[in-house]
Amino acid sequence: MIPFPFQAAGEGLIQQAALASLTSLIAADSPVYYFRHNEPSGSTMVNSGSSVGASSTYLTASSGPTLATAALYPGGPTCVNMATNAYGALAASPLPTLNELTLLTICRFPAVTGQRALICADNNSGTGRRWQFRLNGTAVEFVKIPTSVEVKSYGTIASNTTYMIAVTVTSAGVVTIYINNVASSTSTFGVINYGGFNTGVEVSRCAGAGGIYSNGMFSESCVFATALSAGRLGQYWAASGL
């Protein structure tokens, strides 16, 4: 059999194995929310998370994101293109307490100027404010909102380039950002409850800060109720084949 042009023999099987491995690794860590963004059509994005409400929670697509756009990594699912003002919004969280946190997504942006939302839980009003995980120019930022605003900024990313971006927060408030499996230095924020947010989670938009959008493509957007280890995130990175 002649392999597909420019594809080595067996490469497709390797890519499929990488996909299965990444999906199974994420699922094994019981994400609260796990949006693969691979739906072919429709107004919702299914939550494949295994901890809370996996069969009944979903992102409601708004402002016409383009589903099934392309794969962002070798063998990956088709992603969602959140162009212009498109985003996905989740109903209020069922988690009253969330002392540890990991946010992760695979993403790509046509431009990296200004602020661009990744995964946020901030409605810019009252007790619903929790966090902003975003780009600020070419840097990745995690912003803790309640009690006192604290910001962790890290790295330099480029436009039209695919990245696996993650942030972990331990129960002691230790914050680490990862860009393509390279970790920032750690910072220690004031300890708060990251759960109990009353307006849910948004992918590609932050209702706070005047409503920032991403204008980017997303795959594998996850929220975990634990701070995943650097080693475990390294396994995710290896499985993605990026």
N, C-alpha and C positions, 0 to 999 in steps of 0.2 A: 504494500500500500504506500502511495506517495503522500508524505505529510502535506498539510496545507502550506501554501507558499509562505516563506519566512517563519515557519513554525517547526521546531525540531521535533523529531519523532518522540511521542510520549509526553510532549510538553502540555498538551491539553489535559491529560490525566493528572499531571503534577499540579496544574492550576486548580483542577477540581478538588484535589486532596487538600490544597492550601485553603480553599474556601470552606470546606467541611470542617477543617481543623479550627479555623478562626471562629466560625459559628458555634462549634461545640465548646470551645474554650470559653467564649463569652457566656453561653447558656449555663455552663457548669458553675459559673460564679454568681448565679442567681441575680441578674440585674433586675432592678425594680421596673425600669422601662428600657426596652431594647427595640429601637426602630431601625429596621434594615433599609427602609425606603425603596423596596424593590417591587411595590405594587404596580401592575401594568396600567391601571386606570382607577378612577373613583375619587371621592372627596375625603377619604380617610386613609390613615397610615397605621397599619396594625402593630400593636404592642406585642412583641414576642418575649417580653420579660417573664421571668419564672417566679418572682417573689410575691407580687401584689397585683391582683386584678388582671392577669394576663389575657383573659378571655373577654374582658369587658372594657378595657381602657384602650384608647387609641388617640392619635393626633388627628385633629380636624384640619384639613388643608384649606388654606385661605389665599385669595388673590392669585389663584391659578398656577401653582407650581407644576412643572413638567415632570411627570413620573416616567420611569423606565427610560432615562436619558442615555446612559452609558455606564460602563463599569469603571470605577475609579482605581481599582487595583487588580492585578492579574487574577482571573477566575472569579472576581467578585460579582455581586448582584448588580443589576442596573440601579443607578442612583437617582436621587431627585434633584432637579435643578430649581433652586429657589431664586429665580431671577426677579429683579426689581423689588416689589414689596411682598413677595410670596413667603409663606411660613406655615408651620404646623403648630397647633396649640392643643394642649392637653387640659382636661378638666382638673378641678382642684385635687390636690394630692390626698390620698388616704393615709399618708404617713404622718402621724402626730409628732414623732420624734425621729430625727436623723442626725446622729452625732458624728458620723463619719460619712465621707462622700468620695465617689469617683465619677467624673464626667469624662466621656470619651467620644470622639467622632473621627471619621475619615472625611476629609473635605478638600475642596479646590476652589480657588477664587480667580475671576478674571482680572481683578484689581485688588490691591491691599492698602488703599488709602482710606483714611477716616476710621470710624468705628464700625465693626461688622459683628453681628451677634452669632454665637455658636449655639450654646444651650444655656438658657437663662430662666430664672425664676424671680422676676422682679416686675411688679405692676406699678412701681413708682407711687404706691399709696399704702400707708399703714402697715399692718402686720403681714401683708402678703409679700413684702420685700425680703428676698433671701440672697440670691447671688446673680452676678453676671459673669459668664464665661464668654470671652469675646476676643476679636482682634482690635488693636488700636494702632493704626498704621501697619507696620510690618511686625509688630510685637504681639504675642499672645498674653492676655491678661485674665486673671481671676479676681473678682471683686466680691468681697464679703460685705453685705449691706447692714444687717441689724446691729444694734448697740453702737457701733462706730464703724464707719467705712474704712476698709483696709484693702490695699491693692497689691497684687503680686504680678510683676511684668517680666517676660522672658523671651529672648530669642529674636531672630529675624527670619521672616518667611518671604517667599517670592510669589508673584502672581503666576497663574496657569501652571501650578505645581501641586501635586497631591501630597497631603500630609496626614499622618495619624497624630492627633492632638489629644492630650489627656491632662487632667489635673486630679490630684489626690489630696484629701484633707483628713488628717487623723483626728481621733477624739481629743487629743491634746492640742489641736489647732495647727499642726505642722502641715504646711502647704508646699507641694512640689508640682511643677508643670513639666510635661514631657512633649517634645516635638520630635517625631520620628525616632522615638526611643532614646533620645538624648535628654537627660534630666537637668532641670535648673538647680541652683542652690536651693536650700530649704528656707522658708520663712515661718515664723510662728505668729498666728493671728489669735485674737481673743476668742475663747471658746464660746460657741453659740449652738443653738438647735437649728440645723439646716432644714428640718422638716416642718410640717404644719403650714406650708405656704398655701394661701387660699385662692390663688389664681392659676395654679398648675405650672407646667413647664412649657416653654416655647423653644422650638428649634428654628433657627434662622431669623428670630426677631427677639427684641427685648422691649416690652411695653413701657418699661421705665426709661429714663434718660431720653425722653422725647420720642421713643419708638425707633430704635435702630434695627436695621435689616442687614442681611448678609450679602445678598446677590451672589450666591455661591452654590456649589453642588455638595450634597451630603450622602454618606453611607454609614451604616453601623452606629447610629447615635445612641448612646447608652447612659443610664444613670444607675449607679450602684450605691447601696446603703453601707458600703464598707470602703476602706482605703486600700485599694489593691497594691500589692508590693511591686517594686521595680522589676523584680524577676518575672512576675506574672505578666506585667505589661510588655516585657521583652518577648515573652512567648506569643502574645498577640501580634507584636510587630513581625516576628519571624514567620508566623502563620500567614500574615497578609501578603508576603512576598513583595512588599513595596521596596 
